[in-house]
């Protein structure tokens, strides 16, 4: 299933995308798509619905984050060896964990706002994992059974804040609007192997990132198992799993010299993952 939430910010309604690409409203079936709706049992009940009998949603409504009530937004850094190389950093021996503030979460096509004083805002297409069952000290072989589904994430990052201003990475990762998620939550049964997914990102129509989750340093199962040793993962939590090469910070010119490129007002990021849909965000300047 492809589950989603549609409508104005703060007033989203639950929905799903049927096999014909028609958006169907789920408001009469469940109150929202949140932690209580992500268990295997709850998703099994949804699969039994006759989708053709659900109300069709006309027009092109705004699409919000596909999951309501996200408790934690946990991220993994340097999880593609070639991205670590372009960042001038060693491939980590253990996963690098940081957090993105839940206040940065937004819909997949909402505008991204450059934070006040930003000089080096950057893009990162990533595979997002939505937890469906509590994970605490989970064995790697059992880890994927704790997944409700998968989604596209843009881990927007302000590199100066992240790297050059001291302390942890978090302040460059959790700025308002820096967490577009969606358009859909694609349930686990439709993604039999999360390590075989192509990822891409374009900036103003120019391809910046091309990658595949098969080149991850640490697999999705490994990440869930590892994180669950230190942080209990609850239903509705989102784990975003790292980005392939091609970020603005790592760009080089034809001679191989550093030529970083960062986001500016008016830029448009378009990104997607095989089978999980695509996002598009216009970049705007800091506002009130």
C-alpha positions in Angstrom: 0.0 0.0 0.0 0.9 3.6 -0.5 -0.4 5.5 2.4 -0.4 9.3 2.6 -1.9 12.4 4.2 -3.5 15.2 2.2 -4.7 18.7 3.0 -3.5 21.9 4.5 -0.7 21.9 7.2 -2.1 20.8 10.5 -5.4 19.6 8.9 -4.2 16.6 6.9 -6.5 13.7 6.3 -5.5 10.1 5.8 -5.5 8.6 2.4 -4.0 6.0 0.1 -3.0 5.8 -3.5 -4.8 3.0 -5.3 -3.4 0.8 -8.1 -4.7 3.2 -10.7 -2.9 6.2 -9.2 -6.2 7.6 -7.8 -6.0 9.2 -4.4 -8.6 7.8 -2.0 -9.7 9.3 1.3 -9.5 7.1 4.4 -11.1 9.6 6.8 -14.2 7.4 7.4 -11.9 4.4 8.2 -9.3 5.8 10.5 -8.6 9.1 12.2 -5.1 9.5 10.9 -1.9 7.6 9.8 0.1 7.7 13.0 1.8 5.3 15.5 -1.4 3.4 16.2 -2.1 2.7 12.6 1.4 1.3 11.7 1.4 -2.2 13.4 1.2 -5.3 11.2 -2.3 -6.0 12.4 -3.5 -2.5 11.6 -2.0 -2.5 8.2 -3.4 -6.0 7.5 -6.9 -4.6 8.2 -6.3 -1.7 5.7 -5.2 -4.2 3.0 -8.6 -5.9 3.2 -10.5 -2.7 2.2 -12.1 -2.5 -1.2 -10.3 0.6 -2.3 -12.6 1.2 -5.2 -15.4 1.9 -2.7 -13.4 4.6 -0.9 -14.1 8.3 -1.8 -11.9 9.6 -4.5 -10.0 12.9 -3.8 -10.4 15.3 -6.7 -7.9 17.8 -7.9 -4.4 18.1 -6.6 -4.4 18.6 -2.9 -1.3 19.4 -0.9 0.4 16.2 0.3 1.7 16.3 3.9 4.2 14.1 5.7 2.7 10.6 5.4 3.0 9.9 9.1 1.5 11.9 11.9 2.9 12.0 15.5 6.5 11.2 14.7 8.3 10.9 18.0 11.9 10.7 16.8 13.6 11.6 13.6 16.9 9.8 13.7 19.5 10.1 11.0 22.7 8.2 9.9 25.7 10.0 8.5 28.4 8.9 6.1 26.6 5.7 5.2 27.8 5.6 1.6 31.6 5.2 1.2 31.7 7.5 -1.9 29.9 10.2 0.0 32.3 9.9 2.9 35.1 10.3 0.4 33.6 13.5 -1.2 33.2 14.9 2.4 36.9 14.2 3.1 36.1 11.8 5.9 36.9 8.2 6.6 34.3 5.5 6.2 32.9 5.0 9.7 33.5 1.7 11.6 30.2 2.0 13.3 27.1 3.9 12.2 27.2 7.7 12.8 24.0 8.7 14.6 22.5 12.2 14.9 19.0 13.6 15.2 16.9 15.9 13.1 14.4 18.0 15.1 10.8 16.9 14.6 9.9 20.6 14.1 11.8 20.4 10.7 9.4 17.8 9.3 7.1 18.9 6.5 5.4 17.7 3.4 7.3 16.5 0.3 6.6 19.4 -1.9 6.5 22.2 0.7 9.0 25.1 0.3 12.4 24.8 1.9 13.4 28.0 3.7 17.0 29.0 4.0 17.7 29.7 7.7 18.7 33.1 8.8 22.4 33.6 8.2 22.7 30.5 6.0 25.7 30.3 3.7 26.0 26.6 2.9 22.6 24.9 2.7 22.8 21.6 0.9 20.7 18.7 -0.3 20.7 14.9 0.5 18.3 12.4 -1.0 17.8 9.5 1.5 15.8 6.3 2.1 13.6 6.8 5.1 12.4 3.9 7.3 9.2 4.2 9.3 9.1 2.0 12.4 5.9 -0.1 13.0 6.8 -2.1 16.1 8.9 -1.2 19.1 12.5 -2.1 18.6 14.8 -2.5 21.6 18.0 -4.6 21.3 16.7 -6.2 18.1 18.8 -8.8 16.3 19.8 -7.9 12.8 18.0 -10.9 11.3 14.7 -9.7 12.9 15.1 -6.0 12.3 13.1 -5.6 9.1 10.1 -7.1 10.8 9.9 -3.9 12.9 9.4 -1.8 9.8 6.0 -0.4 8.8 7.3 1.0 5.5 9.6 3.2 3.6 9.6 6.7 2.2 11.7 9.4 0.5 13.5 11.9 2.8 15.5 15.1 1.8 18.0 15.5 4.7 18.5 19.2 4.0 21.6 20.4 5.8 23.3 23.7 6.5 27.0 22.8 6.3 28.5 25.8 8.1 26.1 25.3 11.0 26.8 21.5 10.9 30.6 21.4 10.6 32.2 24.8 11.2 30.3 26.1 14.2 31.4 23.5 16.8 29.5 21.0 18.8 27.2 18.3 17.2 25.8 18.1 13.7 22.3 18.6 15.0 22.0 22.4 14.6 22.8 22.2 10.9 20.3 19.4 10.4 17.1 20.4 12.2 16.4 23.9 10.9 12.7 24.7 10.1 11.6 23.0 6.8 14.8 20.8 6.6 12.9 17.5 6.8 10.6 16.9 3.8 9.2 13.4 4.0 7.0 11.6 1.5 5.0 11.6 -0.7 3.9 8.2 0.5 4.6 5.6 3.1 5.1 2.5 1.0 4.4 -0.5 3.2 7.0 -3.2 3.9 5.4 -5.9 1.8 5.9 -3.7 -1.3 9.6 -3.3 -0.7 11.0 -6.9 -0.4 14.6 -5.7 -0.5 15.4 -2.2 0.7 19.0 -2.7 -0.4 18.1 -2.6 -4.1 16.6 0.9 -4.5 17.9 3.6 -6.8 18.0 7.2 -5.5 18.4 10.5 -7.4 18.2 14.2 -6.9 18.1 17.0 -9.5 18.8 20.7 -8.8 17.1 23.0 -11.3 16.8 20.1 -13.7 20.5 19.1 -13.5 21.3 15.7 -12.0 23.3 16.0 -8.8 22.9 12.7 -7.1 22.6 9.2 -8.4 23.0 6.2 -6.2 21.6 2.8 -5.0 21.0 1.5 -1.5 23.0 -1.6 -2.3 26.2 0.6 -1.8 25.3 1.5 1.8 28.1 0.9 4.3 25.5 -0.4 6.8 22.3 -2.0 5.6 18.8 -1.0 6.8 18.6 -4.1 9.0 22.0 -3.4 10.5 21.1 0.2 11.2 17.8 -0.7 13.0 19.6 -3.4 15.1 22.5 -1.0 15.9 20.4 2.0 16.8 18.0 -0.1 18.9 21.0 -0.9 21.3 21.1 2.7 22.3 17.8 4.2 21.5 14.4 2.4 21.7 12.6 2.9 18.4 8.9 3.3 18.7 6.1 3.0 16.2 6.0 6.2 14.1 9.7 7.0 14.5 11.6 7.7 11.3 15.1 6.6 10.6 16.8 8.2 7.6 19.7 6.1 6.3 22.3 8.4 4.7 22.9 9.8 1.3 24.9 8.8 -1.8 27.5 11.1 -3.4 26.7 14.3 -5.2 25.9 16.8 -2.4 26.8 20.4 -3.0 29.5 20.4 -0.4 31.5 17.7 -2.3 31.3 19.1 -5.9 34.5 19.5 -7.9 35.3 21.3 -11.2 36.6 19.7 -14.4 40.1 19.8 -13.0 39.1 18.0 -9.9 39.4 21.0 -7.7 36.8 21.7 -5.0 33.9 23.7 -6.4 31.1 23.5 -3.8 27.6 24.6 -4.7 24.9 25.5 -2.2 21.3 26.3 -2.3 20.0 29.8 -3.1 16.6 31.4 -3.3 14.7 30.2 -6.3 16.4 26.9 -6.6 14.2 23.8 -7.1 15.2 20.4 -5.7 13.5 17.3 -7.3 14.3 13.9 -5.8 13.0 10.3 -5.7 13.6 6.7 -5.0 12.5 3.7 -7.0 8.9 2.7 -6.1 8.6 5.3 -3.3 7.7 8.4 -5.4 9.3 11.8 -5.7 9.4 15.2 -4.0 10.0 18.7 -5.3 10.8 21.8 -3.2 11.4 25.4 -4.1 13.9 27.2 -2.0 12.9 30.5 -0.4 14.7 33.0 1.8 14.3 33.3 5.5 11.0 34.8 6.6 9.2 35.6 9.8 
